[in-house]
Amino acid sequence: MCRLEGRTVDVNEPGAPPWVPEGMSLKPWIQLADIFPWLPLRPYFLDDEKEAELLAGLRSSGFMIIDVQCNFELDDAEREFLSALSPKFGFDHCRVDAWSAFSVRIDEMLKAVDESPVAVVIQGLDELVRRDMHTFVRCVSNLISTTENLGYLDWRASRQVEYFFIGRFASSRLV
């Protein structure tokens, strides 16, 4: 038992997190480890041969799949990464080429509580590992932390969004 915001919460009982107002319910979170016991720790970097099994399991679990292909040709790989994500997330009505603009749009997506959970499958970042490790780390870190932090800031931003990075990461010594 613990007290949070004047409420007593039994942490061993399933239910909404303590920051969710009483009487409000959230969709249950899909536990990926139950579907994919072979899944590595987050962030999920997977080699190409796992893609078909991953997609089949995600579809059968009710995830909406967003497929993103990254091609890094310009000098600003981080901006190219955001430009590849934006239309796939439905942000094509505005130019999203900075993390601050992206966070506003992802917040809207996270608050779509009646929608299915989302699996974002990103390909092409393995090339960025070999070309620019610093930008690779910034892209992955900013993407995941932006999404998670928005959920922590507002209980309504509760839609499950998972990121999977597919490529030849073993040959780049990342995993």
DATAUR-V149399 format. One record per pair of residues at least 4 apart in sequence whose C-alpha atoms are under 7 Angstrom apart, sorted by sequence separation. I is the first residue (numbers start at 1). J is the second residue. D is the distance in whole Angstrom. If there is no record, write none. Layout:
BEGIN
I|J|D  I|J|D
END
This chain:
BEGIN
3|7|5  4|8|7  16|20|6  20|24|7  32|36|6  33|37|5  40|44|6  46|50|6  50|54|6  51|55|6  52|56|6  53|57|6  54|58|6  55|59|6  56|60|6  57|61|6  58|62|7  59|63|5  76|80|6  77|81|6  78|82|6  79|83|6  80|84|6  81|85|6  82|86|6  85|89|6  86|90|6  87|91|5  98|102|6  99|103|6  100|104|7  101|105|7  102|106|6  103|107|6  104|108|7  105|109|7  106|110|6  107|111|6  108|112|7  125|129|6  126|130|7  127|131|6  128|132|6  129|133|5  132|136|6  133|137|6  134|138|6  135|139|6  136|140|6  137|141|6  138|142|6  139|143|6  140|144|6  141|145|6  142|146|6  143|147|6  144|148|6  145|149|6  146|150|6  147|151|7  148|152|6  149|153|6  150|154|6  151|155|6  168|172|7  169|173|6  170|174|6  3|8|5  58|63|5  72|77|6  86|91|5  87|92|4  96|101|6  128|133|7  169|174|6  170|175|5  2|8|6  3|9|6  33|39|7  86|92|6  96|102|6  151|157|5  169|175|6  1|8|7  2|9|5  129|136|6  150|157|7  151|158|6  1|9|5  2|10|7  72|80|7  128|136|6  1|10|4  9|18|7  16|25|7  1|11|6  16|26|7  86|96|6  70|81|6  83|96|7  4|18|7  70|84|6  82|96|7  83|97|6  91|105|7  69|84|7  82|97|6  68|84|7  68|85|6  79|97|5  79|98|7  68|88|7  35|57|7  66|88|6  106|147|7  126|167|5  117|159|6  118|160|6  119|161|6  120|162|6  121|163|6  122|164|6  123|165|6  126|168|6  130|172|7  103|146|6  107|150|6  117|160|5  118|161|5  119|162|5  120|163|5  121|164|5  122|165|5  123|166|5  124|167|6  126|169|6  129|172|7  117|161|6  118|162|6  119|163|6  120|164|6  121|165|6  122|166|6  123|167|6  111|156|5  113|158|7  121|166|7  111|157|4  113|159|6  110|157|5  111|158|6  112|159|7  110|158|6  111|159|6  110|159|5  107|157|7  64|116|6  63|116|6  64|117|6  65|118|6  66|119|6  67|120|6  68|121|6  69|122|6  70|123|6  71|124|6  62|116|7  63|117|5  64|118|5  65|119|5  66|120|5  67|121|5  68|122|5  69|123|5  70|124|5  63|118|5  64|119|6  65|120|6  66|121|6  67|122|6  68|123|6  69|124|6  70|125|7  63|119|6  78|135|6  78|139|6  51|166|7  48|166|6  44|163|7  45|164|6  46|165|6  47|166|6  48|167|5  44|164|5  45|165|5  46|166|5  47|167|5  48|168|6  44|165|6  45|166|6  46|167|6  47|168|5  47|169|6  47|170|7  29|160|7  20|155|6  19|155|7
END
